[in-house]
Amino acid sequence: MSEVVIRQATYKDASLILEFIKELARYEKAEHEVIAAEADIIETLFADTSTTQALICESDGQPIGYAVYFFNYSTWLGKNGLYLEDLYITPKKRGVGAGKAMLTYLAKQAVSHNCGRFEWSCLDWNEPAIKFYESLGAKAQNEWVGYRLSGQALLDLAES
């Protein structure tokens, strides 16, 4: 089995990260929603003021996936949490343990930062991912419904 290596991403990985984002969007049938450009990735993910971090997963020296995460806060726990925005492993490299290695790495980050939670979202039709997450002990949060303001609705509320 190939060795899986996880490393912090740098601004030099911006193009690679964008390609992985587009691959993920294609998988999620939403490629048309990706408007980010390489410059956006550099400016927002790697700026000195960024609160977001990225990882690159490699196998045999080749990049096979990425993760983007940030720390949030739980008022009920009185602790930070780690929120995984994206985790993606290219399809031809799935099943080699890369996804589990990435989640393990992130769980260690959460524990080392005294986080009370490690959370992420998953599309309800992504049965392979759901089964994988549940095999690790993750529990779906079915009672919570995510909401989003974006585009004109976000602008309208901000201007009201």
C-alpha positions as CSV (number, residue, x, y, z in Angstrom):
1,M,0.0,0.0,0.0
2,S,1.2,3.5,-0.8
3,E,2.2,5.8,2.0
4,V,-0.3,8.7,2.5
5,V,1.3,12.0,3.5
6,I,-0.6,15.0,4.7
7,R,0.9,18.4,4.7
8,Q,-0.2,22.0,5.2
9,A,-1.0,23.7,1.9
10,T,0.8,26.9,0.9
11,Y,-0.1,29.6,-1.6
12,K,1.8,27.7,-4.2
13,D,-1.0,25.0,-4.0
14,A,-3.7,27.5,-4.9
15,S,-4.1,26.2,-8.5
16,L,-4.1,22.6,-7.3
17,I,-6.7,23.4,-4.6
18,L,-8.9,25.1,-7.2
19,E,-8.7,22.0,-9.4
20,F,-9.7,19.8,-6.5
21,I,-12.6,22.2,-5.7
22,K,-13.8,21.9,-9.3
23,E,-13.5,18.1,-9.2
24,L,-15.5,18.0,-6.0
25,A,-18.1,20.3,-7.5
26,R,-18.4,18.0,-10.5
27,Y,-18.9,15.1,-8.2
28,E,-21.6,17.0,-6.3
29,K,-23.3,18.0,-9.6
30,A,-22.6,21.7,-8.9
31,E,-19.6,22.7,-11.0
32,H,-21.5,25.6,-12.4
33,E,-21.6,27.1,-8.8
34,V,-17.8,27.4,-8.6
35,I,-16.9,31.0,-9.2
36,A,-13.6,31.1,-7.3
37,A,-10.4,31.8,-9.2
38,E,-6.9,31.0,-8.2
39,A,-6.4,34.6,-7.1
40,D,-9.4,34.3,-4.8
41,I,-7.9,31.2,-3.2
42,I,-4.6,32.9,-2.6
43,E,-6.2,36.1,-1.3
44,T,-8.6,34.4,1.1
45,L,-7.1,31.1,2.1
46,F,-3.4,32.2,2.4
47,A,-3.7,35.8,3.5
48,D,-2.1,36.7,6.9
49,T,-5.6,37.4,8.2
50,S,-7.1,34.2,7.0
51,T,-8.9,32.1,9.7
52,T,-9.0,29.1,7.3
53,Q,-6.4,26.4,6.8
54,A,-5.9,23.9,4.0
55,L,-4.2,20.5,3.8
56,I,-2.9,18.5,0.8
57,C,-3.0,14.8,0.8
58,E,-0.3,13.0,-1.2
59,S,0.4,9.4,-2.2
60,D,3.6,8.4,-3.9
61,G,4.6,12.0,-4.0
62,Q,1.5,13.0,-6.0
63,P,-1.4,15.1,-4.7
64,I,-4.6,13.1,-4.4
65,G,-6.8,15.3,-2.3
66,Y,-7.3,18.3,-0.1
67,A,-9.1,19.5,3.0
68,V,-10.2,23.0,4.0
69,Y,-11.1,23.7,7.6
70,F,-11.5,26.4,10.3
71,F,-12.2,26.8,13.9
72,N,-15.6,27.9,15.1
73,Y,-17.2,28.3,18.5
74,S,-19.8,26.5,20.5
75,T,-21.5,28.7,23.1
76,W,-23.1,25.6,24.7
77,L,-19.7,23.9,25.2
78,G,-17.8,27.1,25.8
79,K,-15.1,25.8,23.5
80,N,-13.9,26.1,20.0
81,G,-14.8,23.5,17.4
82,L,-13.2,22.4,14.2
83,Y,-15.4,22.7,11.1
84,L,-14.4,20.8,8.0
85,E,-15.5,22.8,4.9
86,D,-14.2,20.4,2.3
87,L,-12.6,17.0,2.2
88,Y,-11.9,15.5,-1.2
89,I,-9.9,12.6,-2.4
90,T,-9.7,12.0,-6.2
91,P,-11.9,9.0,-7.2
92,K,-9.0,6.8,-8.5
93,K,-7.3,7.1,-5.2
94,R,-10.2,6.3,-2.9
95,G,-10.0,3.2,-0.8
96,V,-6.3,3.6,0.0
97,G,-7.0,5.1,3.5
98,A,-6.4,8.7,2.4
99,G,-9.8,9.9,3.6
100,K,-9.5,8.3,7.0
101,A,-5.9,9.6,7.3
102,M,-7.2,13.2,6.6
103,L,-10.0,12.8,9.2
104,T,-7.6,11.4,11.7
105,Y,-5.2,14.2,11.2
106,L,-8.0,16.7,11.7
107,A,-9.3,14.9,14.8
108,K,-5.8,15.2,16.2
109,Q,-5.8,19.0,15.4
110,A,-9.2,19.3,17.2
111,V,-8.0,17.5,20.2
112,S,-4.7,19.4,20.4
113,H,-6.7,22.7,20.2
114,N,-9.0,21.5,23.0
115,C,-12.0,21.6,20.6
116,G,-15.3,20.2,21.9
117,R,-16.5,19.2,18.4
118,F,-15.3,18.2,15.0
119,E,-18.1,18.8,12.5
120,W,-18.8,18.8,8.7
121,S,-21.7,18.5,6.3
122,C,-22.5,15.8,3.8
123,L,-25.0,15.7,1.0
124,D,-27.9,13.5,1.9
125,W,-27.6,11.5,-1.3
126,N,-23.9,10.7,-0.8
127,E,-24.4,7.2,0.6
128,P,-20.7,6.1,0.3
129,A,-19.6,9.1,2.4
130,I,-22.4,8.7,4.9
131,K,-21.5,5.0,5.5
132,F,-17.8,5.9,5.7
133,Y,-18.4,8.7,8.3
134,E,-20.7,6.5,10.4
135,S,-18.1,3.7,10.3
136,L,-15.8,6.1,12.1
137,G,-18.4,6.9,14.8
138,A,-19.7,10.2,13.4
139,K,-23.4,10.9,13.9
140,A,-25.7,12.7,11.6
141,Q,-27.3,15.9,13.1
142,N,-30.7,15.4,11.6
143,E,-32.5,17.8,13.9
144,W,-30.5,20.8,12.6
145,V,-31.3,22.4,9.3
146,G,-28.6,24.5,7.6
147,Y,-29.5,27.9,6.2
148,R,-27.6,30.1,3.8
149,L,-27.8,33.7,2.7
150,S,-25.9,34.4,-0.5
151,G,-26.0,36.6,-3.6
152,Q,-28.8,39.1,-3.8
153,A,-30.5,37.9,-0.6
154,L,-27.3,38.5,1.3
155,L,-26.9,42.0,-0.2
156,D,-30.6,42.8,0.4
157,L,-30.4,41.9,4.1
158,A,-27.1,43.8,4.6
159,E,-28.6,46.9,3.0
160,S,-31.9,46.8,5.0
